[in-house]
Amino acid sequence: MKEEFECHSAKRILVIGDAGRGKTTFANHIARACERPVLSLDDVFWKRKYTIVEDESLALGRVRQMFAKDAWIVEGTSRLLAQEGFDRAEVIFYFKHRSLLWQLMHLIWRYVRKHDSKFSELCALLVHTVYKRYQIGYERGQKSWQELLGPYESKVTAVESFDQVRKLMGKQ
């Protein structure tokens, strides 16, 4: 596990993985520290939070513009959009929950604590999370993060705990 992330180690940073793992917090922390723009794939992917998906060509066009820049931090859970940046990313942080139950509990806890979304959005996110984890419903046939990241293993750092997130942020 890498120690605290240092800005000089990469100009193009991709922070991807499971919902509720700390990707946004980490990406915003390093964006401030490194003075780089950050783009949330979730803001691009969802036309209406967790319920209506943006037009695919519009979303892909927007992320391709960001990935074409010299320096960026991009974070999110959309595999479709994230894989557009795999080749150009110098570092890929893959944030994952070890179990679905822990992930769902954390998403509910975050909702109760922050109240930054509607209850209906939380319910949609929980359903979306289950579909994504088990590749059912509209996620059927989609490749998992592990399958997509295989060819890029040399630049991937797996982050599986909040302690690891804190360590990368230099807060431990």
N, C-alpha and C positions, 0 to 999 in steps of 0.2 A: 504494500500500500504506500502510495506516495505521501510525503509529508505535505505541509502547506503548499498550495499552488502559488507559483510565482509568475508574474506577468511576462517576464522575458522568455519563458519556456515555450510559448506558442502565441501566434497572432490570431489563429482561426480555431475557435473552441466550440465543440458541439456537446451539449449537456442533454442527454435523452434518457428515456426510461419510463418506469411506472408512475402513475398518478399518485400524488401524495408522498413522494419520497424526499423532497427538498430541492428539486431541480431549480425552481424559480428563485428560491432564496439564495442558493449557491451562485447561480448565473448572475443575479443582480449584485451580489457581493463582489464577484470578480470583475464585473463590468465597471463598478465604481472604482475599484482598486486599480484596474488597468486602463481606465478611461477609454472604454470601447463601447460601441453600440450593442444593444442586446435586442434580440427579436424572439418573441414567444410564438412557437409554432401553433400552440393552442389558439392564440388570437387570430391567426391566419386560417386555421383549419375550420373553426366553428363560426358560422354566420350568426347563429344564436347559440349561446353557451350550452354545450352538451346535447342539443336537440336538433339543430339544423346545420348541416355541413355546407361550407362555402363551395362554390363552383370549383371543381378540381383544376381547371386550366388557370383560373385567376389565382388560386392559392399557390400553385406551382410557379407561376410567373413571379409572384411576390418573393417567394423564398429564393428562387434562382437569382434575382437581383441582389439579395443580401449575400448569398454564397459567392457571387462574383467579385465582391469587394475584397480588399487586401486584409482587413482586420475585422473580426466580428465574434460575437458570442451568440449562439442560437440555442434555445432550449425548448423542450416540449415532449409530448408523448406520441405525436403523429409519425408513424413509421413511413408512410407514404412521402411526407414532406422531408423528414430527417435524412432519408437515404440519398436525397439530392446533394447533401453536403458531405457525405462520407469521404469522397475522394479528396476534396480540398481541405477538410479539417486536419489540423496537425495533432490535435488531442480530442479524443471522444471519451466523455465521462458517461458511463452507463449506470444509472441509478435504478436499483431493483429491490423490490420487496421479496423477502424469502417465502412468505405465504400470503395467499389471497385473504384469509381471515384477518391477519394483521393489517393488510393494506386497507380493507374495507373499514375496519375499526378506526384506523388513523384518519381516513377521509371523513368519517362521521365526527370524530373528535375535532378535526380542523374546522368543519362546518359550525359546530357548536361554539367553538372558541372565537372564530373570526366573523361569522355571519356576513360573509362577503358574497353570498349567492342565495338564491331562492331555494326553498325546500324541494321544489319540483326539479331544479337543476341538480341538487344533490342526488335525488333518486335516479335521474337520468345518468349521472356520472357513475353511480354504483352499478347500474345495469351495464353501461358501456365497459366498465372495468372488468366485470365478470365475462362478458362476451370476448373481450380482448384476451384475457388470461387463458380462457379455454377454447379460443378460436371457434366460437359458435355464432349463430345469427349472421349478421352482416360481416363479421370477422372471419367467417369460415373460408379456408383456403389461403388466408394471408400468412406470410412468413413471420415467424417470431423474431424478436430482437436478436436472439442468439444466432439464428440462421442468417439474418442480414449482416450481423457484425463479424461473422466468421472470417471473411477475407481481410478484415481490418484489425485483427486481433492485436497486432503490434502497437497500435495507437489507442487501444481501449483500456481504460481504468474502470473496473467494476466497483461501485459504491453500494454496499449492502446494509449500512447502518447509519444512524444519525451521528454516532460517534465519529465515523469516517468523514461525514460531511463537516462536522465541527473541526476536525483535524485539518482537512483541506482548506478551511476558511481561517486557520490559524487561531482558533478559539479554544484550544484544548491544551 
